[in-house]
Amino acid sequence: MTATTGFPHAPTAARPSSAQARAARLARRMWRGRTADPAWARPALLALLLGTLVLYLYDLGASGYANSFYSAAVQAGSQSWKAFFFGSSDAANAITVDKPPAALWPMALSVRLFGLGSWQILVPEALMGVGTVALLNAAVRRRFGAGAGLLAGALLALTPVAALMFRFNNPDALLALLMVATIYCVQRALEHASTRWLLAAGGLLGLAFLTKTLQAWLIVPSLTLVYAVCAPARLPRRLLQLLAAGGAMVVAGGWWVAIVELWPKSSRPYIGGSQDNSFLSLTFGYNGFGRITGNETGSVGGGRGPGGGGGGGMWGETGVGRLFSSDMGGQIAWLLPAAFALLLAGLWLTRRARRTDLVRGDLMLWGGSLIVTFVTFSFMSGIFHQYYNIALAPYIAAVCATGGVLLWRRRGELPAAAALGAVVAGTGAVAYVLLNRSPDWHPWLRTAVLGAGILAAVALLALPYVRSAAVGAAAAGLGLVAVLGGPVAYTLDTVSTPHQGSIVTAGPAVMSGGFPGGGGGGRGGMPGGTPGGPGGQAGGQGFPGGQTGQNGAQGFPGGQTGQTGQTGQTGQGRQGFPGGQTGQGQFPPGMGEGGFPGGAGGAGGMGGLLNGAQVSSAMTSLLKANAGKYTWVAAAVGSQNQASYQLATGKPVMSVGGFNGSDPSPTLAQFKKYVADGRIHYFIGGGGMGGGSMGGSAAASDIASWVESTFTAKTVGSTTVYDLTS
């Protein structure tokens, strides 16, 4: 018999619940990372992501509505679910933007939740940038280690064109995220011939198609080839898996297309950018093969000059050197030669690996995507803008990180050390050339990066003979200065500069030829992009009416000598746009004063083809008065012009003729019917091209002429308007 003491049991510590234990394990894993990673890996990754977030959020609101064309569609989608679904430019659903709407959806949801504003529109883009960096790190780390993953993420985050577009509201931010996610899924599929991961890749490609149509599928051939060759399964199974992934891609991208094509045209918005109100036509024409050939009906002109390939044109010269030119190089070319060299080195080092080797498979995934995108961008003759180069940024970062790490691991061998030294020195030389295009901008920097590259190369060559940690650290540190010095400086300049308009560029002003602004796309792009940013100086091919291009020879053909743009601030192009006479551009009805396409805001408050209008408080009050009585408070030629007034008032404004003013929407008969029914209050003079460009419709010009001959003009502030109800 056991005696009891009569005292209660001593209290014991409460055991954590299973949920608390799981949360603790998750927190430890988030901080520690994978068990195979060194202890510094996860804190370094978190620091990289936090730094990227701060970089991309810094002074974000200074860019205002950024590209007003897309911001207006975001505003419309936040007010109307129908406009949200179709990607309409206005909540009354007159016409859509000239892209599918997936890129608009995150921004529209943000505005719906938090209200209309610059941060509400642009923060989702910045978060996509952080997500892309995180995903690229995960993809590269999986095969090449934590150091390679961090290097790839840093290279991407600090690429100037990436810093530009992850702080802007064009579709390219979401496209870059989806492309990296797609390659990650194919990587996972290669490990065990996983159908599930391959189907996920197909689904992401379908969503990417709904972001920027056929550009999203540029890398499909290379991904298909790599999986067909390298997957660890029998060939029939590999082919069946690829067919299934293709089906997933078509379904994920095709459901929206099918709905749009089957929806009665009379009850949906017109498909902007098309000449026949068909999204399929837009996909394969203006936004598809027309970008390759330059035959883009309704556009403002092609890129190929007389005689075909390699010729210059409105969108610059084509050829292998295109992305190294003055207007492109500072955006993306810093590491392009290094990426190609390191890709070759990596493939050589893995040349004896088995067919299913995952290291070589990853190199082929990133390298194949890089090559096919580079070739397409170099030789396409249609519309091509500097910011498109963000598509290359993740591939370049991944190839440089993976190839560089493979060589670094063999740095004790002379061939590997010599190859790595040559790449670093060459990268420093490329940075010197790119920085030398802005001779007055931190002139010491180009010498510093070149010197660092040379010293790093010498240190790397010494590593096979001098087994010293200090020499290795010096080589690595100097190499990073040579590789990152130029891009970091360009990126810091980019994030400290507001960017607005349809075409924007990263970094400072550059000189020596190129397009636009007589200097190769200085800040603000083509033309008159960012207020306050200097354009190219003393370069060839100046664009008349640009905001800042100085002394540009060979502007847009057909004008008179002298200052062609009353709206451009300093663009003094010889040979202005058609009929440009000293200080005044004489244009067809529907085009504003001041040449093509107008500066930021322009004289008379009229917008242009690529930039919005400055909307006075008087105009805002006028349009808001009795706004509830009308479907559209106003109509304006060109989407940038329309967008400015819609964003200022928060009310639907009709875009006549779509982005270029060359879409047949509405027709003159339809417009007259809207006016007769009292659905449109005002018509705003000026605006975009006015129709007829590259075979496009002249409906906008016809409407502008009819309004001018039928209604009485009045001036409000500095804007000409017509009251369509009087």
Secondary structure, DSSP 8 states (H G I E B T S, - for coil): -----S-----------HHHHHHHHHHHHHHH--TTS-TTHHHHHHHHHHHHHHHHHTTGGGGTTSSHHHHHHHHHHHH-HHHHHHTBSSTT-SBB-SS-STTHHHHHHHHHHH-SSHHHHHHHHHHHHHHHHHHHHHHHHHHH-HHHHHHHHHHHHT-HHHHHHTTS-STHHHHHHHHHHHHHHHHHHHHHT-HHHHHHHHHHHHHHHHHHGGGGGTTHHHHHHHHHHHSSS-HHHHHHHHHHHHHHHHHHHHHHHHHHHHS-GGGS-B-TT-SSS-HHHHHHIIIIIHHHHS--TTSS--S--TTSTT---TT---STTGGGSTTTHHHHGGGHHHHHHHHHHHHHHTTTS-TT-HHHHHHHHHHHHHHHHHHHHHH--S---GGGGGGGHHHHHHHHHHHHHHHHTTTTSHHHHHHHHHHHHHHHHHHHHHHTTSTTSSHHHHHHHHHHHHHHHHHHHHTTT---HHHHHHHHHHHHHHHHHHHHHHHHHHHTS---SS----SS--BSS-SSTTTT--TT-TTT-STT----BS-BS--TT-SS-BS-BS-STT--SS---SSSSS---SS-STTEETTEE---TT--SSSSS--SB-GGG---SSS-B---HHHHHHHHTTGGG-SEEEEEESHHHHHHHHHHHSS-EEEETTTTT-S--S-HHHHHHHHHTT-EEEEEEEES--S-GGG---HHHHHHHHHHHHS-EEEETTEEEEETT-
